[in-house]
């Protein structure tokens, strides 16, 4: 009898482990930048908790996280981080304000390049995008792997936009004499409702692209550049795992000929 009980306990454990794998998506986060980054994750209000909300990722390293299939939220990378004399952790770009490596419910302070996900949404599809609506700090790429339905296209921004960022959007390190480390959105820079798609400009009919959002869109045509940039920026896939690469290989002619499936280089 004791052996039967032990066997049933073991069988239950194996079954639960299998179901956990089936009901989660694998997010492999890769750092191809020449420096350490600190990925952060923020869950939607009704999403289940994640195993981590922030961690250190050295250059050339990767980390895989199991994400619940019912999860929605966003992921980004912080850069130029360190601790002050009191041990408080902070970052020059995309800081989440927690004072720690883990973000613990804090979101990215703009400007920040964001990966946004809603898993198992309408019709069982995952919805995902790379957004520069809150500005830009690092190149990023999302690749759907093993999906069963949907277009499952890769998306992102492979270009380093910091050097070419318009002067009135640039974020410089330190006292402003250093190079650009991030590029603000026009909404953040000016607070104008026309750029923020707010107040009288809060609908797709009244808020269109601006000269500033077109700077981002021309460089990264698959990424969100302003609030109502849905048609060319949101992608779907069913039951996929995801590869998220920071500082992927730069723009090449292969981008237009075969799309992002050039990612055999990853």
C-alpha atoms as a printed R data frame, in Angstrom:
    type eleno elety resid chain resno      x      y       z
1   ATOM     1    CA   UNK     A     1  0.000  0.000   0.000
2   ATOM     2    CA   UNK     A     2  2.807  2.388   0.912
3   ATOM     3    CA   UNK     A     3  4.496  1.667  -2.417
4   ATOM     4    CA   UNK     A     4  1.242  2.416  -4.270
5   ATOM     5    CA   UNK     A     5  0.888  5.751  -2.466
6   ATOM     6    CA   UNK     A     6  4.490  6.672  -3.284
7   ATOM     7    CA   UNK     A     7  3.932  5.723  -6.916
8   ATOM     8    CA   UNK     A     8  0.774  7.857  -7.110
9   ATOM     9    CA   UNK     A     9  2.601 10.819  -5.558
10  ATOM    10    CA   UNK     A    10  5.425 10.410  -8.074
11  ATOM    11    CA   UNK     A    11  2.944 10.129 -10.968
12  ATOM    12    CA   UNK     A    12  1.132 13.276  -9.806
13  ATOM    13    CA   UNK     A    13  4.430 15.169  -9.615
14  ATOM    14    CA   UNK     A    14  5.411 14.101 -13.136
15  ATOM    15    CA   UNK     A    15  1.961 15.042 -14.491
16  ATOM    16    CA   UNK     A    16  2.035 18.468 -12.852
17  ATOM    17    CA   UNK     A    17  5.550 19.077 -14.151
18  ATOM    18    CA   UNK     A    18  4.441 18.161 -17.670
19  ATOM    19    CA   UNK     A    19  1.374 20.397 -17.470
20  ATOM    20    CA   UNK     A    20  3.518 23.243 -16.177
21  ATOM    21    CA   UNK     A    21  5.778 22.952 -19.225
22  ATOM    22    CA   UNK     A    22  2.810 22.747 -21.612
23  ATOM    23    CA   UNK     A    23  1.116 25.750 -20.011
24  ATOM    24    CA   UNK     A    24  4.171 27.991 -20.133
25  ATOM    25    CA   UNK     A    25  6.080 29.728 -22.892
26  ATOM    26    CA   UNK     A    26  9.851 29.756 -22.979
27  ATOM    27    CA   UNK     A    27 11.387 33.234 -23.267
28  ATOM    28    CA   UNK     A    28 15.086 33.072 -24.118
29  ATOM    29    CA   UNK     A    29 16.668 36.483 -23.515
30  ATOM    30    CA   UNK     A    30 20.020 37.036 -25.228
31  ATOM    31    CA   UNK     A    31 22.505 39.868 -24.692
32  ATOM    32    CA   UNK     A    32 24.537 40.577 -27.830
33  ATOM    33    CA   UNK     A    33 25.496 44.046 -26.628
34  ATOM    34    CA   UNK     A    34 29.166 44.675 -25.903
35  ATOM    35    CA   UNK     A    35 28.311 45.442 -22.286
36  ATOM    36    CA   UNK     A    36 26.207 44.151 -19.406
37  ATOM    37    CA   UNK     A    37 22.477 44.868 -19.434
38  ATOM    38    CA   UNK     A    38 19.800 44.381 -16.792
39  ATOM    39    CA   UNK     A    39 16.527 43.044 -18.262
40  ATOM    40    CA   UNK     A    40 13.338 44.028 -16.454
41  ATOM    41    CA   UNK     A    41  9.859 42.515 -16.623
42  ATOM    42    CA   UNK     A    42  6.498 44.003 -15.673
43  ATOM    43    CA   UNK     A    43  3.279 41.969 -15.566
44  ATOM    44    CA   UNK     A    44 -0.188 43.226 -16.391
45  ATOM    45    CA   UNK     A    45 -2.592 43.797 -13.505
46  ATOM    46    CA   UNK     A    46 -4.329 40.408 -13.803
47  ATOM    47    CA   UNK     A    47 -1.324 38.353 -14.923
48  ATOM    48    CA   UNK     A    48  0.188 35.549 -12.842
49  ATOM    49    CA   UNK     A    49  3.527 36.251 -11.117
50  ATOM    50    CA   UNK     A    50  6.825 35.610 -12.890
51  ATOM    51    CA   UNK     A    51  9.876 33.760 -11.552
52  ATOM    52    CA   UNK     A    52 11.877 36.999 -11.877
53  ATOM    53    CA   UNK     A    53 11.210 40.711 -12.446
54  ATOM    54    CA   UNK     A    54 14.796 41.710 -13.220
55  ATOM    55    CA   UNK     A    55 18.298 40.292 -13.448
56  ATOM    56    CA   UNK     A    56 21.857 40.893 -14.637
57  ATOM    57    CA   UNK     A    57 22.839 39.624 -18.087
58  ATOM    58    CA   UNK     A    58 26.463 39.927 -19.136
59  ATOM    59    CA   UNK     A    59 27.603 40.415 -22.720
60  ATOM    60    CA   UNK     A    60 27.276 37.227 -24.780
61  ATOM    61    CA   UNK     A    61 25.108 35.472 -22.189
62  ATOM    62    CA   UNK     A    62 21.488 34.345 -22.239
63  ATOM    63    CA   UNK     A    63 18.818 33.314 -19.781
64  ATOM    64    CA   UNK     A    64 15.626 31.344 -20.350
65  ATOM    65    CA   UNK     A    65 12.488 32.084 -18.329
66  ATOM    66    CA   UNK     A    66  9.264 30.080 -18.227
67  ATOM    67    CA   UNK     A    67  6.337 32.469 -18.707
68  ATOM    68    CA   UNK     A    68  2.722 31.441 -17.923
69  ATOM    69    CA   UNK     A    69  0.597 31.075 -21.063
70  ATOM    70    CA   UNK     A    70 -1.972 33.481 -19.620
71  ATOM    71    CA   UNK     A    71  0.618 36.243 -19.075
72  ATOM    72    CA   UNK     A    72  0.584 39.750 -20.461
73  ATOM    73    CA   UNK     A    73  3.199 42.395 -19.825
74  ATOM    74    CA   UNK     A    74  6.352 44.006 -21.069
75  ATOM    75    CA   UNK     A    75 10.070 43.354 -21.093
76  ATOM    76    CA   UNK     A    76 12.986 45.736 -21.596
77  ATOM    77    CA   UNK     A    77 16.683 46.152 -20.808
78  ATOM    78    CA   UNK     A    78 18.296 48.690 -18.499
79  ATOM    79    CA   UNK     A    79 21.785 49.982 -19.217
80  ATOM    80    CA   UNK     A    80 24.590 51.870 -17.487
81  ATOM    81    CA   UNK     A    81 23.588 50.606 -14.059
82  ATOM    82    CA   UNK     A    82 25.326 50.640 -10.711
83  ATOM    83    CA   UNK     A    83 24.973 51.195  -6.969
84  ATOM    84    CA   UNK     A    84 25.477 54.374  -4.985
85  ATOM    85    CA   UNK     A    85 27.297 54.657  -1.657
86  ATOM    86    CA   UNK     A    86 24.163 53.463   0.156
87  ATOM    87    CA   UNK     A    87 23.866 50.385  -2.046
88  ATOM    88    CA   UNK     A    88 20.866 51.657  -3.992
89  ATOM    89    CA   UNK     A    89 20.765 50.244  -7.512
90  ATOM    90    CA   UNK     A    90 19.846 52.521 -10.433
91  ATOM    91    CA   UNK     A    91 20.328 52.788 -14.182
92  ATOM    92    CA   UNK     A    92 20.922 55.666 -16.570
93  ATOM    93    CA   UNK     A    93 18.423 54.241 -19.092
94  ATOM    94    CA   UNK     A    94 15.102 52.434 -18.524
95  ATOM    95    CA   UNK     A    95 15.439 52.412 -14.725
96  ATOM    96    CA   UNK     A    96 12.454 50.821 -12.951
97  ATOM    97    CA   UNK     A    97 12.827 52.785  -9.717
98  ATOM    98    CA   UNK     A    98 12.945 49.820  -7.338
99  ATOM    99    CA   UNK     A    99 16.443 50.538  -6.043
100 ATOM   100    CA   UNK     A   100 17.251 46.884  -6.726
101 ATOM   101    CA   UNK     A   101 18.160 44.634  -9.649
102 ATOM   102    CA   UNK     A   102 14.661 43.136  -9.457
103 ATOM   103    CA   UNK     A   103 11.989 45.587 -10.583
104 ATOM   104    CA   UNK     A   104  9.314 44.269  -8.201
105 ATOM   105    CA   UNK     A   105  6.362 45.842 -10.007
106 ATOM   106    CA   UNK     A   106  8.158 48.900 -11.342
107 ATOM   107    CA   UNK     A   107  8.002 49.806 -15.025
108 ATOM   108    CA   UNK     A   108 10.690 51.248 -17.278
109 ATOM   109    CA   UNK     A   109 11.269 54.978 -17.020
110 ATOM   110    CA   UNK     A   110 11.187 56.433 -20.551
111 ATOM   111    CA   UNK     A   111 12.911 56.420 -22.883
112 ATOM   112    CA   UNK     A   112 12.947 52.651 -23.237
113 ATOM   113    CA   UNK     A   113 12.563 50.136 -26.061
114 ATOM   114    CA   UNK     A   114  9.795 47.747 -24.973
115 ATOM   115    CA   UNK     A   115  8.808 44.204 -25.910
116 ATOM   116    CA   UNK     A   116  5.074 43.835 -25.248
117 ATOM   117    CA   UNK     A   117  3.212 40.512 -25.013
118 ATOM   118    CA   UNK     A   118 -0.318 39.248 -24.517
119 ATOM   119    CA   UNK     A   119 -0.155 35.456 -24.500
120 ATOM   120    CA   UNK     A   120 -3.152 33.255 -25.325
121 ATOM   121    CA   UNK     A   121 -5.352 36.213 -26.201
122 ATOM   122    CA   UNK     A   122 -8.206 36.386 -28.726
123 ATOM   123    CA   UNK     A   123 -8.660 33.127 -30.680
124 ATOM   124    CA   UNK     A   124 -5.853 31.575 -28.625
125 ATOM   125    CA   UNK     A   125 -3.232 33.758 -30.293
126 ATOM   126    CA   UNK     A   126 -0.256 35.484 -28.719
127 ATOM   127    CA   UNK     A   127  0.022 39.181 -29.581
128 ATOM   128    CA   UNK     A   128  3.459 40.787 -29.461
129 ATOM   129    CA   UNK     A   129  5.273 43.901 -30.599
130 ATOM   130    CA   UNK     A   130  8.364 46.024 -30.094
131 ATOM   131    CA   UNK     A   131  7.396 49.544 -29.088
132 ATOM   132    CA   UNK     A   132  9.225 52.857 -29.250
133 ATOM   133    CA   UNK     A   133  6.148 54.819 -28.170
134 ATOM   134    CA   UNK     A   134  8.004 55.460 -24.895
135 ATOM   135    CA   UNK     A   135 11.235 56.232 -26.743
136 ATOM   136    CA   UNK     A   136 14.287 54.091 -27.435
137 ATOM   137    CA   UNK     A   137 17.367 52.979 -25.538
138 ATOM   138    CA   UNK     A   138 18.602 49.705 -27.100
139 ATOM   139    CA   UNK     A   139 18.124 47.673 -30.304
140 ATOM   140    CA   UNK     A   140 15.818 44.703 -29.762
141 ATOM   141    CA   UNK     A   141 14.462 41.756 -31.722
142 ATOM   142    CA   UNK     A   142 11.631 39.283 -31.004
143 ATOM   143    CA   UNK     A   143 11.569 35.928 -32.825
144 ATOM   144    CA   UNK     A   144  8.615 33.538 -32.433
145 ATOM   145    CA   UNK     A   145  9.695 29.887 -32.464
146 ATOM   146    CA   UNK     A   146  7.590 26.764 -32.983
147 ATOM   147    CA   UNK     A   147  4.238 28.502 -33.330
148 ATOM   148    CA   UNK     A   148  1.256 26.548 -34.643
149 ATOM   149    CA   UNK     A   149 -0.891 29.375 -36.108
150 ATOM   150    CA   UNK     A   150 -0.671 33.045 -36.967
151 ATOM   151    CA   UNK     A   151  1.972 34.804 -38.985
152 ATOM   152    CA   UNK     A   152  4.643 34.231 -36.321
153 ATOM   153    CA   UNK     A   153  6.825 36.922 -37.909
154 ATOM   154    CA   UNK     A   154  9.848 38.328 -36.157
155 ATOM   155    CA   UNK     A   155  9.801 41.999 -35.272
156 ATOM   156    CA   UNK     A   156 11.947 44.628 -33.652
157 ATOM   157    CA   UNK     A   157 14.414 47.411 -34.212
158 ATOM   158    CA   UNK     A   158 17.885 46.297 -35.254
159 ATOM   159    CA   UNK     A   159 19.272 49.806 -35.641
160 ATOM   160    CA   UNK     A   160 21.207 51.811 -33.045
161 ATOM   161    CA   UNK     A   161 19.206 55.043 -33.116
162 ATOM   162    CA   UNK     A   162 21.045 56.874 -30.343
163 ATOM   163    CA   UNK     A   163 23.726 58.397 -32.552
164 ATOM   164    CA   UNK     A   164 21.248 59.759 -35.093
165 ATOM   165    CA   UNK     A   165 18.591 60.825 -32.602
166 ATOM   166    CA   UNK     A   166 17.212 64.338 -33.275
167 ATOM   167    CA   UNK     A   167 18.912 66.894 -31.023
168 ATOM   168    CA   UNK     A   168 15.742 67.812 -29.133
169 ATOM   169    CA   UNK     A   169 15.040 64.143 -28.327
170 ATOM   170    CA   UNK     A   170 18.553 63.095 -27.284
171 ATOM   171    CA   UNK     A   171 19.349 61.917 -23.768
172 ATOM   172    CA   UNK     A   172 23.034 62.449 -23.002
173 ATOM   173    CA   UNK     A   173 24.940 60.796 -20.201
174 ATOM   174    CA   UNK     A   174 26.047 62.820 -17.184
175 ATOM   175    CA   UNK     A   175 26.061 66.600 -17.535
176 ATOM   176    CA   UNK     A   176 25.053 66.449 -21.177
177 ATOM   177    CA   UNK     A   177 28.553 66.560 -22.589
178 ATOM   178    CA   UNK     A   178 28.673 62.805 -23.234
179 ATOM   179    CA   UNK     A   179 27.264 60.870 -26.153
180 ATOM   180    CA   UNK     A   180 23.588 60.056 -26.554
181 ATOM   181    CA   UNK     A   181 22.493 57.021 -24.523
182 ATOM   182    CA   UNK     A   182 18.764 57.108 -25.363
183 ATOM   183    CA   UNK     A   183 16.240 58.839 -27.601
184 ATOM   184    CA   UNK     A   184 13.028 60.275 -26.163
185 ATOM   185    CA   UNK     A   185  9.625 60.190 -27.789
186 ATOM   186    CA   UNK     A   186  8.164 63.522 -28.859
187 ATOM   187    CA   UNK     A   187  5.409 63.028 -26.286
188 ATOM   188    CA   UNK     A   188  7.907 62.795 -23.438
189 ATOM   189    CA   UNK     A   189 10.097 65.584 -24.800
190 ATOM   190    CA   UNK     A   190  7.361 68.157 -25.421
191 ATOM   191    CA   UNK     A   191  4.211 66.915 -23.654
192 ATOM   192    CA   UNK     A   192  2.103 68.079 -26.594
193 ATOM   193    CA   UNK     A   193 -1.263 66.228 -26.919
194 ATOM   194    CA   UNK     A   194 -0.680 66.006 -30.683
195 ATOM   195    CA   UNK     A   195  2.366 63.823 -30.036
196 ATOM   196    CA   UNK     A   196  0.869 61.994 -27.030
197 ATOM   197    CA   UNK     A   197 -2.421 61.097 -28.775
198 ATOM   198    CA   UNK     A   198 -4.301 62.564 -25.804
199 ATOM   199    CA   UNK     A   199 -7.076 65.082 -25.126
200 ATOM   200    CA   UNK     A   200 -8.490 66.272 -28.488
201 ATOM   201    CA   UNK     A   201 -6.097 63.896 -30.296
202 ATOM   202    CA   UNK     A   202 -7.088 60.679 -28.516
203 ATOM   203    CA   UNK     A   203 -8.451 58.691 -31.478
204 ATOM   204    CA   UNK     A   204 -6.856 57.119 -34.558
205 ATOM   205    CA   UNK     A   205 -8.662 59.680 -36.718
206 ATOM   206    CA   UNK     A   206 -7.204 62.676 -34.869
207 ATOM   207    CA   UNK     A   207 -3.714 61.397 -34.029
208 ATOM   208    CA   UNK     A   208 -1.407 60.446 -36.866
209 ATOM   209    CA   UNK     A   209  2.350 60.052 -37.256
210 ATOM   210    CA   UNK     A   210  4.559 63.086 -36.674
211 ATOM   211    CA   UNK     A   211  7.918 64.014 -38.132
212 ATOM   212    CA   UNK     A   212  9.423 62.653 -34.915
213 ATOM   213    CA   UNK     A   213  7.604 59.306 -34.931
214 ATOM   214    CA   UNK     A   214  8.532 58.917 -38.599
215 ATOM   215    CA   UNK     A   215 12.200 59.110 -37.591
216 ATOM   216    CA   UNK     A   216 11.658 55.907 -35.595
217 ATOM   217    CA   UNK     A   217  9.366 54.306 -38.185
218 ATOM   218    CA   UNK     A   218 11.680 54.813 -41.146
219 ATOM   219    CA   UNK     A   219 14.570 53.254 -39.221
220 ATOM   220    CA   UNK     A   220 12.509 50.403 -37.740
221 ATOM   221    CA   UNK     A   221  9.424 49.828 -39.919
222 ATOM   222    CA   UNK     A   222  8.086 46.866 -37.934
223 ATOM   223    CA   UNK     A   223  8.154 48.557 -34.532
224 ATOM   224    CA   UNK     A   224  5.505 50.763 -32.925
225 ATOM   225    CA   UNK     A   225  6.400 54.417 -33.410
226 ATOM   226    CA   UNK     A   226  3.302 56.126 -31.976
227 ATOM   227    CA   UNK     A   227  0.128 55.107 -30.126
228 ATOM   228    CA   UNK     A   228 -2.020 54.165 -33.152
229 ATOM   229    CA   UNK     A   229  0.665 52.427 -35.192
230 ATOM   230    CA   UNK     A   230 -1.119 49.059 -34.828
231 ATOM   231    CA   UNK     A   231 -1.541 47.933 -38.429
232 ATOM   232    CA   UNK     A   232  2.152 47.525 -39.216
233 ATOM   233    CA   UNK     A   233  3.445 46.795 -35.730
234 ATOM   234    CA   UNK     A   234  1.439 44.058 -33.940
235 ATOM   235    CA   UNK     A   235  2.146 40.385 -34.677
236 ATOM   236    CA   UNK     A   236  0.452 37.122 -33.729
237 ATOM   237    CA   UNK     A   237  1.413 33.504 -33.160
238 ATOM   238    CA   UNK     A   238 -0.127 30.552 -31.303
239 ATOM   239    CA   UNK     A   239  1.640 28.376 -28.724
240 ATOM   240    CA   UNK     A   240  5.086 29.746 -29.526
241 ATOM   241    CA   UNK     A   241  8.266 30.192 -27.559
242 ATOM   242    CA   UNK     A   242 10.113 33.473 -27.937
243 ATOM   243    CA   UNK     A   243 13.677 34.577 -28.496
244 ATOM   244    CA   UNK     A   244 14.326 38.165 -27.376
245 ATOM   245    CA   UNK     A   245 17.687 39.539 -28.488
246 ATOM   246    CA   UNK     A   246 19.205 42.822 -27.348
247 ATOM   247    CA   UNK     A   247 21.701 44.430 -29.742
248 ATOM   248    CA   UNK     A   248 21.101 41.938 -32.594
249 ATOM   249    CA   UNK     A   249 23.087 42.149 -35.797
250 ATOM   250    CA   UNK     A   250 22.428 45.439 -37.600
251 ATOM   251    CA   UNK     A   251 20.219 46.208 -40.559
252 ATOM   252    CA   UNK     A   252 21.215 44.487 -43.810
253 ATOM   253    CA   UNK     A   253 19.704 44.155 -47.284
254 ATOM   254    CA   UNK     A   254 18.461 40.726 -46.198
255 ATOM   255    CA   UNK     A   255 15.894 42.593 -44.090
256 ATOM   256    CA   UNK     A   256 13.825 43.476 -47.142
257 ATOM   257    CA   UNK     A   257 14.448 40.342 -49.191
258 ATOM   258    CA   UNK     A   258 13.743 37.641 -46.635
259 ATOM   259    CA   UNK     A   259 12.547 39.635 -43.657
260 ATOM   260    CA   UNK     A   260 13.683 38.907 -40.158
261 ATOM   261    CA   UNK     A   261 14.096 35.228 -40.893
262 ATOM   262    CA   UNK     A   262 17.751 36.063 -41.443
263 ATOM   263    CA   UNK     A   263 17.983 35.108 -37.790
264 ATOM   264    CA   UNK     A   264 19.910 31.956 -38.543
265 ATOM   265    CA   UNK     A   265 22.766 34.198 -37.394
266 ATOM   266    CA   UNK     A   266 21.470 34.185 -33.807
